[in-house]
């Protein structure tokens, strides 16, 4: 993804509502996979988390 439409500011709360709807639509196994992914990310040292976030931003 990425593009001008992604950078346009959504209405306050609209992005969060969309994320909640997307989360609720996921299969339980997919939710578990994402929870584990997030848990591992949070366990990383801050410098490593920042590096991963920067790499992802460049890739998009």
Buried (B, 14 or more C-beta within 10 A) or exposed (E): EEEEEEEEEEEEEEEEEEEEEEEEEEEEEEEEEEEEEEEEEEEEEEEEEEEEEEEEEEEE
